[in-house]
């Protein structure tokens, strides 16, 4: 019996995907999970949407979790906090509190636009799935949410949050870049 390699570069260019080095992962992972969810929403026009709702919400939730962690990482870099680490837990409420507090400390005047709306959406998602397992394992999700949900509206709402988080990361990156130029010789 021959062993089949799962990860191979055989085939044509159009069949290949590039796995980025670890250092680039923080920047692309939130977008990667959101894009996968967006693709599923677009494909969910048929009867399969009742099955796809679980991976769709899981992928968006995971994208938001990673976006929050990226925002925290960027804020810690701006603060030059060598002792500060990006949390490894999956609690969106705690991640949001940490990210929001860091933004308030670093740029109180620049971080308010949309924060209340984004925070409310994150907290709603957290209440449905506190540990990031409800939509993966169907842990009591039926106790909290039942009935029809509009997948396109979920996608639009998640994009609001992801865009806000990404904008925060971009703002912090610009601050870090400006700070690096002022620290030179």
Protein Blocks (a to p, Z undefined) as FASTA:
>chain_A
ZZddfbdcedcfklpccdddfklmmmmmmmmmmmmmmmmmmmmmmmmlmmmmmmmmmmmm
mmmmmmmmmmmmmmmmmnopakbccdfbfbfklmmmmmmmmmmmmmmmlmmgoklmmmmm
mmmmmmmmmnopmmmnopoklmmogcjddfklmmmmmmmmmmmmmmmmmmmmmmmmmmmm
mmmZZ
